[in-house]
């Protein structure tokens, strides 16, 4: 693909302003040339940061796709809008980078992949948590010869919210709405699912789960507990909730750890820190990391790697098939809750 890649932003809210722009504005491989957002304030803020003129700022993303000279789009909108926007961008012949999840159902996700294949465009989904300093270092250790294969893993993301949290901002309101594709397993827990599966070094095959609403008066799940069996027979668990309390009495509210027959690894805070347990000494020790404000969420390294791949004509680091698989695990967890049994992903 010709560089710099001409990029249009679909959605110019908080995630774009806080996490995407600091990297996008520095990369030589990409240039932001058009913006789309129904909120005038968002357009003004991002336009001022990027230098995109008002004539290239659109209230409707479809107008941007029809009128702007762009090669690719980055979609950062509420979950329920992703499938339609990705499909429309693919029909326009654009490379598509979408925030997670790719859709709110497997039916929508299948339609997305069909559209991407039919129009022969490149498509990727932001899985930023595997590009954080701690997770990248853990992956390197597990892919080397130093550690044996993981046998058991666990991950959790506990956010002790209140009813007020879900009314505090537009972002929280739609995340707590079924119509907008909300719910803790598909929002916050989404990251733990792909992160733990990556560290377990084997794809998930069977899913047992309970996905429920136990804490708040909302129409989506606020707690999810998963028991996973991987293709190599290893097992792992994931717990995520907006109502449970985590972080007290020395217990971490967010972690992703794997246990091998040798040493064990624990990624803390989605990659803010990494600890290693020595079987020989029986103690945990922290592995030094270069963590900065820019790389701590993983967006910077994900975007850098993705645009480098696009510029070189290579596949992006996160494929549509991988994002579909992650959504399959979430769908299996919902079905397992209803059926009160483990779901084989091949059933989907």
Buried (B, 14 or more C-beta within 10 A) or exposed (E): BEBBBBBBBBBBBEBBBEBBBBBBEEBEBBBBBBBBBEEEEBBBBBBEBBEBEEEBBBEEBBEBBEEBEBBBBBBBBBBBBBBBBBBBBBEBEBBBBBBBBBBBBBEBBBBBBEBBEEBEBBBBBBBBBBBBBBBBBBBEBBEEEEBEBBBBBBBBBBBBBEEEBBEEEEEBBBBBBEEBBBBBBBBBBBBBBBBBBBBBBBBBBBBBBBBEBEBBEBEBBBBBBBBBBBEEEBBBBBBBBBBBEBEEEEEBBBBBBBBBEEBBBBBBBBBBBBBBBEEEEEEEEEBEBEBEEEBBBBBBBBBBBBBBBBBEEEEBBBBBEBBBBBBBBBBBBBBBBEEEEBBEBEEB
